[in-house]
């Protein structure tokens, strides 16, 4: 399923899950922020089922995943590849249709890429929730070139050279 199909499906099935400013809205956003405050296998096991719906549609620009079990596997693989990864939410915007846009900063230290160096990246996550306050859709938009690809041997050198020429 692609992004627009997932959006249409969720809008048809769920609609707007809670009122702006409601306890449900605050709690759902707080659960999401707590989940990504530390991308670690322990945090994934502790918080994933509370944060994400069983039928989650997720895309982080690197991979599209459908279903909570597939997301658990993907995020555990991602967490295993980093020494540490944290995300701080800077800003939240929403619209009357139940869309939430969270602007964030990520700090990441990879185990193999640029070992020992903290990398910072920025991004925005588009979220939709179900009536339980669990994430049904997450589409991330982020600087994957600076946040990841610039740290890959050979590829990183090429990306940095291209940036210098622009």
C-alpha angles and dihedrals in degrees: 000000000000129000098265093045090051091049092050092046094051093045090052095046102037112015114186108346100198143004121267110266093016125138089248091056094047093047094048092050092046091052090051093048091048091049094055096037085090124015100207133133091246092052091046091054092045099046113019098089091048094047105040132052118235090248097047119161108209134179124171094177089260099063141004116222129183122199133025095260092054090047091051090053093047095047092046089053089049092048091050090057095057136067088211139342128186133176124201119197110225102178142002126207128177142180133214091260093069098260118142124195116196119192111207148173121223126201115193138174115193124213094222108014116074088343114216094014122114113222123201126205137169132220151149128237121206108209137185122187135205125231089272090058093250121138111259096172132024122177113176125202112191146145097269092164094061095029098050121348097058087063096056112101113254093359091062092053090051093049092049091049091051091049091052090054096050 
